[in-house]
Amino acid sequence: MTKSYTSLAEIKSGLQSGEITVEKLVKSYLTKITQNAHLNAFNEVFDSEALACAKVVDARVQQGTAGKLAGMVIAIKDNICYKGHKAAASSKILDGFTSVYSSTVVERMLAEDAIIIGRCNCDEFGMGAANENSHFGAVKNYADETKVSGGSSGGSAVAVQADMCLAALGTDTGGSVRQPASFCGLVGLKPTYGRISRHGIIAYASSFDQVGTITKSVEDAALLLEVMAGPDSYDSTLAQISVPKFSQNIKPVTPKKIAYLQEALSSPGVDAEVKNNLASYIDKLRADGHTVKPIAFEYLDYLVPTYYVLAMAEASSNLSRYDGVHSGYRSPAAVDLVSTYKRSRSEGFGKEVKRRIMLGTFVLSAGYYDAYYAKAQKVRRLIREKTDAILQECDFILLPTAPEPAFAIGRGEKDPVTTYLSDIFTVQASLTGAPAISLPTGNNNKGLPLGLQLLGKHFEEQALIDFSKYFVGL
């Protein structure tokens, strides 16, 4: 059995020394996928294709022509299109759909010799914080199989956590990369909105959706960002700015000014061990010469409502195309046009997706548009302005990734509102478009991973990566 690798640098060293080959590495990961099939992390494994690609990459390694990602075996979330492969967003309504083109992120990774080993389970259309809202069933946390993996990119996180691949791609709409990374003890990076192309990503909420990475090391997150980022003619929302060589520019840090939300330490809704973890890191940072100061964020109570009003409205619009006529599952029980629409959507979508579509349609309806959607847009602007003002005075905002560690499977079904509140600390970066990263900070007394999150200034991922590399060594 090939040993467990924690970074691409380790794998490349093994390839150069002859200790391993890419083919052996892929076989090792495939063995782990088989052994851990009960975790339900993968919706589909590209086994024979990954092995064939591995042979090609091995030949390039021998010839010295391999790309930056040679040796990186990666999994992709089930809402990321890959030509000739299925993409279902873990929904019955798209079950059986095969993509006729690849997303920009997939094309850019393949161009650098990454090997895609499979597509990962997720909450249906990215809607959830526990990976329980999937047509293919819940994903189990490798650290404790009675606990959730986090969502919506839970399959991606568990695939890396259980060593079934080196890294994985997810999408982050309201915390869907960072929260599962925290629950699984990994590095989860959400770049600035507009840094990575959304072309070929099955949309949930277009003004929030952002491709992110789940890795075991900060360096691998930096390298993947470097490869995937940059202008793309297929996505007009992208920033037309050059992409730094993030992985090659990681520098030692100088003393920084860091703000933390004082509510994270005082709120009764935050788990005691999460509070202690944050307090411990605040002490470590101060002892290391950084200025760490508390801030009050007066819009904290509005973060989750604002996010859900806007995200559900966008979901209502984006998911209207799946109607059994234009695209998506068509009910065999349909007899006319009206029953085709009604039955196809009610049978094809899961409970949570239907809940969000209905709420989104409600807030966009004529009598309620100004009261909900328009007001939420105004509050979003206030949240952005306040966050930007804090980041003018400070380098980063430090806060927990989630208010608690991974919770029990089945809880979200009983109380969806509590599950929505899991996003309290992640939606700030999503609403403002700021880059944010969740970093592993050890385990609680039950062995469940804990994570802390850093928010940075727009398009200053390099500073965030530099500090994250330092932070994980504290």
Buried (B, 14 or more C-beta within 10 A) or exposed (E): EBEEBBBBBBBBBBBEEEEBBBBBBBBBBBEBBEEBEEBBBBBBBBBEBBBEBBEBBBEBBEEEEBBBBBBBBBBBBBBBBBBEBBBBBBBBBBBEBEBEBBBBBBBBBBEBBBBBBBBBBBBBBBBBBBBBBBBBEBBBBBBBEEBBBBBBBBBBBBBBBBBBBBBBBBBBBBBBBBBBBBBBBBBBBBBBBBBBBBBBBBBBBBBBBBBBBBBBBBBBBBBBBBBBBBEBEEBEEBBEEEBBEBBEEBEEBEEBEBBBBEBBBEEEEBBEBBBEBBEBBBEEBEEEEBEBEEBEBEBBEBBBBBBBBBBBBBBBBBBEEBBBEEEBBBBEEBEEEEEBBBBBBEBBBBEBBBBBBEBBBBBBEEEEBEEBBEBBBEBBEBBBEBBEEBBEEBBBBBBBBBBBBBBEBEBBBEEBEBBBBBBBBBBBBBBBBBBBBBBBBEBBEEEBBBBBBBBBBBBBBBBBBBBBBBBEEE
